[in-house]
Amino acid sequence: MKHLYLDHAASTPVHPEVAKVMMEVMTGQYGNASSVHAFGRAAKRTVSGARDRIAASLGCLPDELVFTGGGTESDNLALFGIAAGRAGQGGHIITTAVEHHAVLHACEELECQGFRVTYLPVDSHGRIRIQDLEEAITPDTFLISVMYGNNEVGTLQPIEEIGTLAREHGIVFHVDAVQVLGSVPISCKELPVDLMSFSSHKINGPQGVGALYVRKGVALQPRAFGGLQEKKRRAGTENMAGIAGFAKAMEIAAASIEERRAHDLELRKVFLDRLEACAGAAHFVVNGDPEHFLPHIVNISFPETDTETLLMNLDMEGIAAASGSACTSGSLEISHVLQAMKLSEDVLRSAVRFSFGLGNTTEEMEYTADKIGTILGRLRNRH
């Protein structure tokens, strides 16, 4: 039986060159980058060199990057780090109804601390309306947080328009760019963005390491205390091997971004064309924006069945896909992203996310589509 991994939006396989770099660091270096002796200085050079290379790929200054333990911490540091500067003053935050839970749950906590939060609605494709954002801004709005590309349906938000509007009103703008890294060219100095979150394991780097871009001049309060690392913005000994791996993954991703996009678009087209041929266009619905989308994410609903049934059948065929849902206590929870898009009930309860990347082939996409056609046919015959 074949084993196909089509869940790259969750985490990606580590690139062999990344693993090699990390192994060299783990077996050859063990100093602490904060130590002043030769071992510490060597560690510091490793961390600083990685920071320089990542910053060059992202179009920002090395000092504008704060290393974190991943995308969730980056999102939390951005939101709580900005809000902490308004302690006792309160204020208004704007985000969207389709954010990653790292932002949504942080915003819920900030509401408990006395801040007001507006959750912008989206259209049926998962995209916000600039007019809604304009109308939501109030005199005490101090922070806007909008994800660049959605991790469930792949919809891209109008980041430049949002950032321009935020600048006009003097509002700090944070972008969760975790899912677009490696898929969309990013230049922090050219985008009207103040903070941007990234994660290594979405670009064939290691898990457990990420970064937060903090534009020079933005006042960010630390959330972790106990050391002077990261220019006092994030205390704790740096994950040296992880950071070195992140830098190598960034280097590879930046050099192959156009090639990857073309490959992902081809995989997507082959998959959807074959699915239409073997399952029939009337038997599935593609969710998300048809124009503004990440090519490596395809969210599809199969109204004749349900998410759990299809995922279980795919898993038995050796195909790993995902839902945008969280399985808790044996009950499948409908995706908050799809709910915000106000899709019909049969589309909501039957959505599956397929996401691809390093190692996937057109033959695998055809194989997956064929298996889906067989599974759907089998389920129809049961009824």
C-alpha positions as CSV (number, residue, x, y, z in Angstrom):
1,M,0.0,0.0,0.0
2,K,1.2,3.5,-0.9
3,H,1.6,6.1,1.9
4,L,1.0,9.6,0.7
5,Y,1.4,12.7,2.9
6,L,-1.0,15.5,1.8
7,D,-1.0,17.5,5.0
8,H,1.9,19.9,4.4
9,A,-0.2,22.8,5.8
10,A,0.1,21.2,9.2
11,S,3.8,20.4,9.0
12,T,6.3,19.6,6.3
13,P,9.1,17.0,6.1
14,V,12.5,18.3,7.0
15,H,14.6,18.9,3.9
16,P,17.7,16.7,3.8
17,E,20.0,19.7,3.6
18,V,18.3,21.3,6.6
19,A,18.8,18.1,8.6
20,K,22.4,18.0,7.6
21,V,23.0,21.5,8.9
22,M,21.2,20.8,12.1
23,M,23.2,17.7,12.7
24,E,26.4,19.5,12.2
25,V,25.4,22.1,14.8
26,M,24.1,19.5,17.3
27,T,27.2,17.4,17.1
28,G,29.8,20.1,16.7
29,Q,28.6,23.0,18.8
30,Y,27.4,23.1,22.4
31,G,28.2,26.5,23.7
32,N,25.6,29.0,24.9
33,A,25.3,32.1,22.6
34,S,25.2,34.3,25.8
35,S,28.5,33.0,27.1
36,V,31.7,35.1,26.5
37,H,34.2,32.3,26.1
38,A,35.2,30.8,22.7
39,F,32.4,28.2,22.7
40,G,29.9,30.9,23.4
41,R,31.2,33.2,20.8
42,A,31.0,30.3,18.2
43,A,27.4,29.7,19.2
44,K,26.7,33.4,18.9
45,R,28.2,33.5,15.4
46,T,25.9,30.6,14.4
47,V,22.8,32.3,15.6
48,S,23.8,35.7,14.2
49,G,24.7,34.2,10.9
50,A,21.3,32.5,10.7
51,R,19.6,35.7,11.6
52,D,21.4,37.6,8.9
53,R,20.4,35.1,6.2
54,I,16.8,34.9,7.2
55,A,16.6,38.7,7.4
56,A,18.1,39.0,3.9
57,S,15.4,36.6,2.6
58,L,12.6,38.5,4.3
59,G,13.9,42.0,3.3
60,C,14.4,43.3,6.8
61,L,17.2,44.2,9.2
62,P,18.7,41.4,11.3
63,D,17.8,43.4,14.5
64,E,14.2,43.4,13.4
65,L,13.9,39.6,13.8
66,V,13.1,37.9,17.1
67,F,13.5,34.2,17.3
68,T,10.6,32.3,19.0
69,G,9.5,28.7,19.6
70,G,7.2,28.8,16.6
71,G,4.3,30.6,14.9
72,T,2.0,30.4,17.9
73,E,4.5,32.1,20.2
74,S,5.2,34.7,17.5
75,D,1.5,35.6,17.2
76,N,1.2,35.7,21.0
77,L,4.3,37.9,21.4
78,A,3.0,40.3,18.8
79,L,-0.5,40.7,20.3
80,F,0.4,40.7,24.0
81,G,3.6,42.6,23.4
82,I,1.8,45.5,21.8
83,A,-1.2,45.4,24.2
84,A,1.1,45.4,27.2
85,G,2.2,48.9,26.2
86,R,-1.3,50.0,26.9
87,A,-1.7,48.5,30.4
88,G,-4.5,50.3,32.2
89,Q,-5.6,52.2,29.2
90,G,-7.6,49.5,27.4
91,G,-8.3,50.1,23.7
92,H,-9.6,48.4,20.6
93,I,-8.2,45.6,18.5
94,I,-9.4,44.4,15.1
95,T,-8.9,40.9,13.7
96,T,-10.9,38.5,11.6
97,A,-13.3,35.6,12.2
98,V,-11.0,33.3,10.2
99,E,-7.7,33.7,12.1
100,H,-5.6,30.8,13.4
101,H,-6.5,30.0,17.0
102,A,-3.1,31.4,18.1
103,V,-4.6,34.8,17.3
104,L,-8.2,34.1,18.2
105,H,-7.5,32.7,21.6
106,A,-5.0,35.4,22.3
107,C,-7.7,38.0,21.4
108,E,-10.2,36.2,23.7
109,E,-7.7,36.5,26.6
110,L,-7.1,40.2,25.8
111,E,-10.9,40.7,26.0
112,C,-10.7,39.2,29.5
113,Q,-8.1,41.8,30.3
114,G,-10.4,44.7,29.3
115,F,-9.6,45.2,25.6
116,R,-12.4,45.4,23.0
117,V,-12.0,43.2,20.0
118,T,-13.8,43.3,16.7
119,Y,-13.9,40.1,14.6
120,L,-14.4,41.1,11.0
121,P,-16.7,38.9,8.9
122,V,-15.6,37.4,5.6
123,D,-17.3,36.7,2.3
124,S,-18.2,33.2,1.1
125,H,-14.6,32.9,-0.2
126,G,-13.0,33.7,3.2
127,R,-11.8,37.2,2.3
128,I,-12.5,40.4,4.3
129,R,-14.0,43.5,2.8
130,I,-11.9,46.7,3.2
131,Q,-15.1,48.7,3.8
132,D,-15.9,46.5,6.9
133,L,-12.4,47.3,8.2
134,E,-12.7,51.0,7.6
135,E,-16.1,51.0,9.4
136,A,-14.6,49.0,12.4
137,I,-11.8,51.5,13.1
138,T,-12.4,53.8,16.1
139,P,-10.3,56.5,17.7
140,D,-8.9,54.0,20.3
141,T,-8.1,51.2,17.7
142,F,-4.4,50.5,18.3
143,L,-3.8,47.1,16.7
144,I,-5.0,45.2,13.6
145,S,-4.1,41.6,13.2
146,V,-4.9,39.8,9.9
147,M,-3.4,36.6,8.6
148,Y,-1.8,36.7,5.1
149,G,-3.0,33.3,3.9
150,N,-5.6,31.1,5.5
151,N,-4.3,27.7,6.8
152,E,-7.6,25.9,6.1
153,V,-8.8,27.2,2.7
154,G,-5.8,29.0,1.4
155,T,-7.5,32.4,0.8
156,L,-5.1,35.3,0.7
157,Q,-6.1,38.6,2.4
158,P,-5.5,42.1,0.8
159,I,-2.5,42.7,3.1
160,E,-1.2,45.8,1.3
161,E,-4.6,47.6,1.4
162,I,-5.1,46.7,5.0
163,G,-1.6,47.9,5.9
164,T,-2.0,51.2,4.0
165,L,-5.2,51.9,5.9
166,A,-3.6,51.0,9.2
167,R,-0.7,53.5,8.4
168,E,-3.2,56.2,7.6
169,H,-4.7,55.9,11.0
170,G,-1.5,55.3,12.9
171,I,-2.5,51.8,13.9
172,V,0.0,49.0,14.5
173,F,-0.5,46.2,11.9
174,H,0.4,42.5,12.7
175,V,0.3,39.8,10.0
176,D,0.3,36.0,10.7
177,A,2.4,35.0,7.6
178,V,3.0,31.4,8.8
179,Q,1.2,29.7,6.0
180,V,2.4,31.9,3.1
181,L,6.1,31.7,3.9
182,G,7.9,30.0,1.0
183,S,4.8,30.4,-1.2
184,V,4.5,34.2,-1.6
185,P,7.5,36.5,-2.0
186,I,7.8,38.7,1.2
187,S,9.7,41.9,1.6
188,C,9.1,43.3,5.1
189,K,10.6,46.7,4.2
190,E,8.2,47.1,1.2
191,L,5.0,45.9,2.8
192,P,3.1,48.3,5.1
193,V,3.4,45.9,8.0
194,D,4.7,46.4,11.6
195,L,4.9,42.9,12.9
196,M,4.9,39.6,11.0
197,S,4.9,36.0,12.3
198,F,6.7,33.0,10.7
199,S,7.3,29.4,11.5
200,S,10.1,27.1,10.3
201,H,8.2,23.8,10.0
202,K,5.9,25.1,7.2
203,I,8.9,25.4,4.8
204,N,10.7,22.0,5.4
205,G,12.5,23.3,8.4
206,P,12.4,21.9,12.0
207,Q,9.4,22.2,14.4
208,G,9.7,24.3,17.5
209,V,11.3,27.4,16.0
210,G,9.9,30.6,14.4
211,A,10.4,34.3,14.2
212,L,8.6,37.6,14.7
213,Y,9.5,40.5,12.5
214,V,9.3,43.8,14.5
215,R,9.6,46.9,12.5
216,K,12.3,49.2,13.8
217,G,10.7,51.8,16.1
218,V,7.7,49.6,17.1
219,A,7.5,49.3,20.9
220,L,7.1,45.6,21.8
221,Q,7.0,44.6,25.4
222,P,8.6,41.2,26.3
223,R,6.4,38.3,27.4
224,A,9.2,36.1,28.7
225,F,11.6,37.3,31.3
226,G,14.9,36.0,32.7
227,G,17.6,36.9,30.2
228,L,18.8,39.6,27.8
229,Q,18.5,37.4,24.6
230,E,16.9,38.8,21.5
231,K,17.6,42.3,22.6
232,K,15.5,41.8,25.7
233,R,12.4,41.0,23.7
234,R,12.4,37.2,24.3
235,A,14.4,35.7,27.2
236,G,15.7,32.2,27.0
237,T,18.7,30.3,25.5
238,E,18.3,30.3,21.7
239,N,17.5,27.0,19.9
240,M,20.8,27.1,18.0
241,A,20.3,24.0,15.9
242,G,16.7,24.9,15.1
243,I,17.6,28.4,14.1
244,A,20.4,27.1,11.9
245,G,17.9,24.7,10.3
246,F,15.4,27.5,9.9
247,A,18.0,29.6,8.1
248,K,18.8,26.8,5.7
249,A,15.2,26.1,5.0
250,M,14.6,29.8,4.3
251,E,17.6,29.9,1.9
252,I,16.2,26.9,0.0
253,A,12.6,28.3,0.0
254,A,13.6,31.7,-1.2
255,A,15.7,30.3,-4.0
256,S,12.9,28.1,-5.3
257,I,9.8,30.1,-4.6
258,E,8.7,30.5,-8.3
259,E,9.6,26.9,-9.0
260,R,7.6,25.7,-6.0
261,R,4.6,27.8,-7.0
262,A,4.6,26.4,-10.5
263,H,4.9,22.9,-9.1
264,D,2.1,23.4,-6.6
265,L,-0.2,24.9,-9.3
266,E,0.4,21.9,-11.5
267,L,-0.3,19.5,-8.6
268,R,-3.5,21.4,-7.9
269,K,-4.7,21.3,-11.5
270,V,-3.9,17.6,-12.0
271,F,-5.7,16.8,-8.8
272,L,-8.9,18.8,-9.6
273,D,-9.0,17.7,-13.2
274,R,-8.6,14.0,-12.3
275,L,-11.2,14.4,-9.5
276,E,-13.7,15.8,-11.9
277,A,-13.0,13.0,-14.3
278,C,-13.4,10.1,-11.8
279,A,-15.8,11.6,-9.2
280,G,-17.8,14.0,-11.3
281,A,-17.9,17.8,-10.9
282,A,-21.4,17.6,-9.3
283,H,-20.0,15.5,-6.4
284,F,-17.5,18.0,-4.9
285,V,-17.1,21.7,-4.1
286,V,-13.8,23.6,-3.9
287,N,-13.8,26.1,-0.9
288,G,-11.9,29.3,-0.9
289,D,-11.1,32.2,-3.2
290,P,-10.8,31.2,-6.9
291,E,-8.4,34.1,-7.6
292,H,-6.6,35.0,-4.3
293,F,-5.3,31.6,-3.0
294,L,-2.3,29.6,-1.8
295,P,-1.6,27.0,-4.5
296,H,-0.6,24.3,-2.1
297,I,-3.8,24.2,-0.2
298,V,-7.1,22.8,-1.6
299,N,-10.1,22.6,0.6
300,I,-12.8,20.4,-0.9
301,S,-16.3,19.4,0.4
302,F,-17.9,16.2,-0.7
303,P,-21.6,16.8,0.2
304,E,-22.7,13.1,-0.2
305,T,-20.6,12.1,2.8
306,D,-19.0,13.7,5.9
307,T,-15.4,14.7,6.8
308,E,-14.8,12.0,9.3
309,T,-15.9,9.2,7.0
310,L,-13.8,10.4,4.1
311,L,-10.7,11.0,6.2
312,M,-11.0,7.5,7.7
313,N,-11.4,5.9,4.3
314,L,-8.4,7.9,2.9
315,D,-6.3,6.9,5.9
316,M,-7.1,3.2,5.2
317,E,-5.8,3.8,1.7
318,G,-2.6,5.3,3.1
319,I,-3.5,8.9,2.3
320,A,-3.0,11.5,4.9
321,A,-5.2,14.5,4.6
322,A,-6.9,16.7,7.2
323,S,-10.0,18.6,8.2
324,G,-9.9,22.1,9.4
325,S,-11.6,20.8,12.5
326,A,-10.5,19.8,16.0
327,C,-11.4,16.3,17.3
328,T,-12.3,16.6,20.9
329,S,-14.0,14.0,23.1
330,G,-14.9,12.0,20.0
331,S,-17.0,14.7,18.4
332,L,-16.0,16.5,15.2
333,E,-16.2,20.2,15.5
334,I,-17.1,22.2,12.4
335,S,-14.4,24.5,11.2
336,H,-14.7,28.1,12.4
337,V,-13.3,29.3,9.1
338,L,-15.9,27.5,7.0
339,Q,-18.7,28.7,9.4
340,A,-17.5,32.3,9.0
341,M,-17.8,31.8,5.3
342,K,-21.4,30.9,5.8
343,L,-21.4,27.8,3.7
344,S,-24.3,25.4,3.5
345,E,-24.6,22.7,6.1
346,D,-23.7,19.8,3.7
347,V,-20.6,21.7,2.6
348,L,-19.6,22.5,6.2
349,R,-19.8,19.0,7.4
350,S,-17.9,17.3,4.5
351,A,-14.8,19.5,4.1
352,V,-11.3,18.0,3.7
353,R,-8.1,19.9,3.3
354,F,-5.4,18.5,1.0
355,S,-2.1,20.3,1.1
356,F,1.1,19.4,-0.7
357,G,4.7,20.2,-1.1
358,L,8.2,18.6,-1.1
359,G,8.1,15.1,-2.5
360,N,4.6,15.1,-3.9
361,T,4.1,14.2,-7.6
362,T,1.4,14.5,-10.2
363,E,1.1,10.7,-10.1
364,E,0.3,10.9,-6.4
365,M,-2.4,13.5,-7.1
366,E,-4.0,11.3,-9.8
367,Y,-3.8,8.3,-7.4
368,T,-5.5,10.3,-4.6
369,A,-8.3,11.5,-6.9
370,D,-8.9,7.9,-8.2
371,K,-9.1,6.7,-4.6
372,I,-11.6,9.4,-3.7
373,G,-13.7,8.5,-6.7
374,T,-13.7,4.8,-5.6
375,I,-14.6,5.7,-2.0
376,L,-17.4,8.0,-3.0
377,G,-18.8,5.4,-5.3
378,R,-18.6,2.8,-2.6
379,L,-20.4,5.0,-0.1
380,R,-23.1,5.8,-2.6
381,N,-23.7,2.1,-3.2
382,R,-24.2,1.5,0.5
383,H,-27.2,3.9,0.4
